[in-house]
Amino acid sequence: MLYDEQDILRSMDKIEVNLHLWNEIGRLKQKLITQFADRNTKIISPKNCQSVEMYFNSEKMEKTIGRLAEKTPEVGGTVSGLLVKKAFTYQIMALDDLHVFSQLSTTNISQRITIAYTGAFGVLKHRLKQIFESVESLPDEESEGRAFGVHERLTVKYESEKHISLHWRSDPISDMVSDSVVALVLNIGREIPKVAVESEEATKTEEENNYKAEKVIHALLVSLFGENGKLVISVDGNVAHLDKQSGNVESENESLKERVRVAFQRIQNAVKPIPLSLS
């Protein structure tokens, strides 16, 4: 392949220009290194089409707005709300303020499930009272007044001799309550023989349940620490005094005091209904 003189000269001109630009960049790099020598600054000169990655570390700050900003939180306190990110800004707001300070909106999901159940409706209510603290009858025309609510979160309705229905507004706590009620209903359906309760008066009163719970607690404590006639517990010469009402424990031995307190708390949680906060 033949080249004429003009082609060779053009090639040399290009080489000289490129070398000239590279020398200028090199001098600029050296000057910057000298200028920022007292700082932890890196000067690089990447080649054409070479990727360059830079990392920026910055603190993220959230601004509290709306109802949450009306009251200044205490040091070490907890602020509960929704964290909304828009571009590079973060805002914490109450759920009710979401549609005011953003273009987002909230919605409620109401759920309903029908379960096969052929037992007595009073039996189901009686069994739920053994698990949950708040089980109250509710007026309902569709179910002929045969309905009750569980902690004001879930409603159980009588549909027919073979079915009942559960109604609740979806949230983490209500979903958990509904799951436990469904499990209980299915478990009752498998029990043989079935428990029959003729009326609500046949259920145990709260005083009877508390008395039974105290007997169980006392028996379990005796099995753990021995019998001495009172809730005065003696282990290896160390004595602890337990208040059945408040759960307070007094003892000079911190190890025994903690053992009795934990044992009493666990026994109470096992024999008494589950308390469920309405908040």
Backbone torsions as a table, in degrees:
resi	resn	phi	psi	omega
1	MET	NA	128.9	-173.6
2	LEU	-100.7	141.6	176.2
3	TYR	-120.6	138.4	174.4
4	ASP	-89.0	174.7	-173.6
5	GLU	-65.8	-36.1	-178.6
6	GLN	-65.9	-37.7	178.2
7	ASP	-63.6	-41.1	179.8
8	ILE	-64.9	-41.2	179.3
9	LEU	-65.8	-40.5	178.3
10	ARG	-60.5	-42.2	178.6
11	SER	-62.4	-41.9	179.4
12	MET	-65.7	-39.4	177.6
13	ASP	-60.2	-41.9	-179.9
14	LYS	-64.8	-41.2	-180.0
15	ILE	-64.2	-41.5	-179.5
16	GLU	-66.4	-39.3	179.2
17	VAL	-64.9	-46.3	-179.1
18	ASN	-62.7	-43.1	178.0
19	LEU	-64.4	-35.5	179.4
20	HIS	-64.9	-45.1	179.0
21	LEU	-64.2	-40.5	179.8
22	TRP	-63.8	-38.0	177.2
23	ASN	-65.8	-38.5	178.1
24	GLU	-64.1	-42.3	178.9
25	ILE	-64.2	-40.1	178.2
26	GLY	-62.2	-41.5	178.2
27	ARG	-66.0	-38.6	178.1
28	LEU	-63.8	-42.9	178.4
29	LYS	-61.0	-43.9	-178.9
30	GLN	-65.2	-37.2	179.1
31	LYS	-67.1	-40.4	179.0
32	LEU	-65.6	-40.2	177.8
33	ILE	-61.2	-40.9	179.4
34	THR	-68.3	-39.4	-177.2
35	GLN	-68.1	-38.1	-178.0
36	PHE	-106.9	34.3	-178.4
37	ALA	-67.4	-28.3	-178.5
38	ASP	-83.2	-0.7	179.9
39	ARG	-114.5	162.2	177.3
40	ASN	-87.8	67.1	-175.8
41	THR	-116.0	131.0	178.1
42	LYS	-104.1	128.7	178.0
43	ILE	-108.9	121.6	-179.5
44	ILE	-122.8	154.5	177.2
45	SER	-129.1	85.0	-176.5
46	PRO	-69.4	155.9	176.4
47	LYS	-76.7	167.4	176.9
48	ASN	-60.1	137.6	178.0
49	CYS	68.3	10.5	176.1
50	GLN	-87.7	128.6	-178.0
51	SER	-72.8	143.8	179.6
52	VAL	-125.3	125.0	179.9
53	GLU	-111.3	130.3	179.4
54	MET	-125.8	137.3	-178.1
55	TYR	-113.3	131.6	-179.6
56	PHE	-118.9	121.6	177.2
57	ASN	-103.2	122.5	180.0
58	SER	-143.0	152.7	178.6
59	GLU	-78.9	137.0	177.1
60	LYS	-94.7	127.3	-178.8
61	MET	-117.7	137.7	178.7
62	GLU	-110.2	138.9	179.1
63	LYS	-107.0	128.5	177.8
64	THR	-89.3	128.3	-176.3
65	ILE	-131.7	168.6	176.2
66	GLY	73.4	-142.2	-176.1
67	ARG	-64.6	-32.2	-179.3
68	LEU	-67.1	-23.3	-178.3
69	ALA	-88.3	-4.2	-178.7
70	GLU	-70.1	-28.3	-178.1
71	LYS	-124.3	128.4	-179.9
72	THR	-74.5	123.6	-179.5
73	PRO	-69.5	152.3	177.9
74	GLU	-76.9	158.4	178.4
75	VAL	-63.4	126.7	-177.5
76	GLY	84.8	-1.6	179.9
77	GLY	-77.4	175.1	-177.5
78	THR	-113.6	132.7	175.6
79	VAL	-110.6	119.0	-176.7
80	SER	-111.2	126.8	179.6
81	GLY	-175.5	-165.4	179.2
82	LEU	-100.7	134.5	177.0
83	LEU	-97.6	115.5	-177.4
84	VAL	-112.9	127.0	179.4
85	LYS	-108.5	130.1	175.5
86	LYS	-136.4	116.1	-174.3
87	ALA	58.0	-115.7	-179.5
88	PHE	-111.5	18.3	180.0
89	THR	-112.1	146.1	179.3
90	TYR	-123.7	134.0	-179.9
91	GLN	-132.7	140.2	176.4
92	ILE	-110.7	126.4	-176.8
93	MET	-142.9	162.6	176.5
94	ALA	-74.7	158.3	-178.5
95	LEU	-60.4	-37.9	-178.6
96	ASP	-70.4	-18.4	-179.0
97	ASP	-93.6	1.2	-174.7
98	LEU	-61.4	-43.0	-178.4
99	HIS	-75.1	-16.0	-179.0
100	VAL	-82.3	-43.5	-173.8
101	PHE	-102.6	4.9	177.3
102	SER	-151.0	173.3	178.4
103	GLN	-91.9	9.6	178.7
104	LEU	-88.3	160.5	178.0
105	SER	-141.1	160.6	-180.0
106	THR	-113.0	160.1	177.5
107	THR	-145.0	153.6	178.4
108	ASN	-105.9	137.8	179.8
109	ILE	-108.5	117.2	176.8
110	SER	-97.6	127.7	-176.7
111	GLN	-112.8	150.6	179.2
112	ARG	-143.6	134.3	179.1
113	ILE	-137.6	138.3	178.0
114	THR	-108.2	130.3	-175.5
115	ILE	-122.9	139.4	175.2
116	ALA	-70.3	125.3	-179.6
117	TYR	-153.4	120.1	-176.9
118	THR	-109.8	0.7	-179.3
119	GLY	-81.6	179.7	178.3
120	ALA	-70.7	138.3	-178.2
121	PHE	-66.7	-32.1	178.0
122	GLY	-66.5	-30.7	177.6
123	VAL	-63.2	-43.5	-179.6
124	LEU	-62.3	-43.2	179.5
125	LYS	-64.8	-41.1	179.2
126	HIS	-61.5	-41.9	-179.0
127	ARG	-69.6	-36.8	178.6
128	LEU	-67.6	-33.0	177.9
129	LYS	-65.8	-24.8	177.9
130	GLN	-74.8	-16.5	-177.9
131	ILE	-105.5	-44.7	-175.5
132	PHE	-110.1	148.4	-178.7
133	GLU	-73.9	-38.8	-173.9
134	SER	-111.9	104.2	173.6
135	VAL	-132.4	105.3	-173.1
136	GLU	-120.8	142.8	177.1
137	SER	-69.4	145.8	-178.6
138	LEU	-127.7	141.3	175.0
139	PRO	-74.9	130.3	-179.8
140	ASP	-150.8	116.0	-177.2
141	GLU	-70.1	-37.0	-176.6
142	GLU	-64.4	-36.6	-178.7
143	SER	-100.9	21.6	178.2
144	GLU	58.0	37.0	178.8
145	GLY	76.2	3.1	-178.5
146	ARG	-96.9	83.0	179.6
147	ALA	-154.7	150.9	176.7
148	PHE	-148.3	156.0	-178.7
149	GLY	-110.2	147.7	178.5
150	VAL	-111.5	107.3	178.7
151	HIS	54.8	31.3	178.3
152	GLU	56.2	22.6	179.5
153	ARG	-116.0	-30.3	-175.6
154	LEU	-136.0	139.3	178.6
155	THR	-114.7	130.0	177.0
156	VAL	-107.8	123.6	-177.4
157	LYS	-118.6	145.2	174.9
158	TYR	-86.4	118.1	-178.5
159	GLU	-97.2	-47.4	180.0
160	SER	-159.8	-175.2	179.3
161	GLU	-68.3	-14.4	-176.4
162	LYS	-117.9	-4.4	-175.1
163	HIS	-142.8	149.3	166.6
164	ILE	-129.5	164.5	179.7
165	SER	-131.4	147.4	176.5
166	LEU	-113.8	136.7	179.9
167	HIS	-130.3	132.8	177.8
168	TRP	-159.6	157.0	174.1
169	ARG	-92.9	125.2	-169.2
170	SER	-67.5	127.6	168.6
171	ASP	-163.2	166.3	-173.3
172	PRO	-55.1	-42.4	-177.3
173	ILE	-72.6	-45.6	-179.7
174	SER	-63.7	-36.8	177.0
175	ASP	-63.7	-38.1	178.3
176	MET	-65.9	-41.2	178.5
177	VAL	-64.1	-43.4	180.0
178	SER	-62.8	-39.4	178.6
179	ASP	-62.4	-41.1	-179.4
180	SER	-68.8	-36.7	178.7
181	VAL	-67.5	-42.3	177.8
182	VAL	-60.6	-43.2	179.2
183	ALA	-62.8	-39.0	179.4
184	LEU	-66.2	-44.0	-180.0
185	VAL	-60.6	-45.7	-179.9
186	LEU	-65.2	-34.5	179.9
187	ASN	-70.9	-38.7	178.0
188	ILE	-63.1	-37.8	-179.4
189	GLY	-63.3	-23.4	-179.4
190	ARG	-93.9	-7.8	-177.4
191	GLU	-76.4	134.0	177.7
192	ILE	-136.8	126.1	-1.7
193	PRO	-77.2	161.6	-179.1
194	LYS	-78.4	147.4	178.9
195	VAL	-81.5	133.9	-179.7
196	ALA	-113.4	128.3	176.8
197	VAL	-125.4	117.3	-173.9
198	GLU	-77.0	-34.8	-177.1
199	SER	-152.9	167.8	179.5
200	GLU	-67.4	-24.3	178.8
201	GLU	-67.7	-20.1	-179.2
202	ALA	-76.3	-13.7	179.3
203	THR	-74.5	156.9	-178.4
204	LYS	-74.5	142.7	178.2
205	THR	-75.1	165.8	-179.6
206	GLU	-64.5	-34.5	179.1
207	GLU	-65.9	-39.7	178.9
208	GLU	-65.3	-40.2	178.7
209	ASN	-64.6	-41.1	178.9
210	ASN	-65.5	-39.5	179.0
211	TYR	-64.2	-42.2	178.9
212	LYS	-64.4	-40.1	179.8
213	ALA	-63.9	-39.1	179.1
214	GLU	-65.5	-37.3	178.3
215	LYS	-64.6	-41.6	179.3
216	VAL	-65.8	-43.2	179.3
217	ILE	-61.0	-44.5	-179.7
218	HIS	-63.0	-43.4	-178.7
219	ALA	-64.2	-39.7	-179.8
220	LEU	-69.5	-38.7	178.2
221	LEU	-65.8	-37.4	177.3
222	VAL	-64.1	-39.6	179.6
223	SER	-67.1	-27.6	-179.8
224	LEU	-83.9	-40.8	-170.2
225	PHE	-121.8	-2.0	177.8
226	GLY	98.8	163.7	-177.7
227	GLU	-95.1	130.8	175.1
228	ASN	-142.7	12.3	175.6
229	GLY	85.9	-26.7	178.3
230	LYS	-133.2	172.4	175.5
231	LEU	-83.8	51.5	171.9
232	VAL	-113.9	109.2	-169.6
233	ILE	-100.9	128.3	-179.4
234	SER	-122.5	123.5	179.9
235	VAL	-134.5	117.2	177.5
236	ASP	53.9	40.6	178.2
237	GLY	84.6	-8.4	178.0
238	ASN	-96.1	137.1	-174.2
239	VAL	-115.7	138.6	175.6
240	ALA	-131.5	137.0	179.1
241	HIS	-107.1	124.3	-176.0
242	LEU	-112.9	126.9	173.9
243	ASP	-90.3	114.5	-175.8
244	LYS	-66.8	-29.4	-176.6
245	GLN	-77.2	-49.6	-176.1
246	SER	-93.7	-21.9	-177.4
247	GLY	83.5	6.6	180.0
248	ASN	-72.2	141.6	-179.7
249	VAL	-123.4	132.2	177.7
250	GLU	-119.1	126.1	178.8
251	SER	-164.8	144.8	176.2
252	GLU	-75.8	-20.9	178.7
253	ASN	-92.2	109.8	-175.9
254	GLU	-64.1	-35.0	-179.7
255	SER	-64.9	-46.8	177.9
256	LEU	-65.8	-38.9	178.7
257	LYS	-59.0	-44.7	-179.3
258	GLU	-68.9	-38.5	179.0
259	ARG	-61.3	-45.8	-178.9
260	VAL	-66.7	-42.3	-178.9
261	ARG	-62.1	-46.0	-179.5
262	VAL	-66.0	-42.0	179.8
263	ALA	-63.1	-43.5	-179.8
264	PHE	-65.2	-40.5	179.8
265	GLN	-64.9	-42.1	179.8
266	ARG	-67.4	-38.3	178.5
267	ILE	-65.9	-41.3	177.7
268	GLN	-60.5	-44.3	179.8
269	ASN	-63.4	-28.7	-176.7
270	ALA	-81.3	-33.3	-172.2
271	VAL	-101.7	-13.9	-177.9
272	LYS	-105.0	156.8	179.7
273	PRO	-59.5	159.3	-177.5
274	ILE	-78.3	119.8	174.3
275	PRO	-79.0	131.4	-178.6
276	LEU	-125.6	118.4	-178.6
277	SER	-68.2	140.9	178.7
278	LEU	-85.1	-8.6	-177.9
279	SER	-81.9	NA	NA
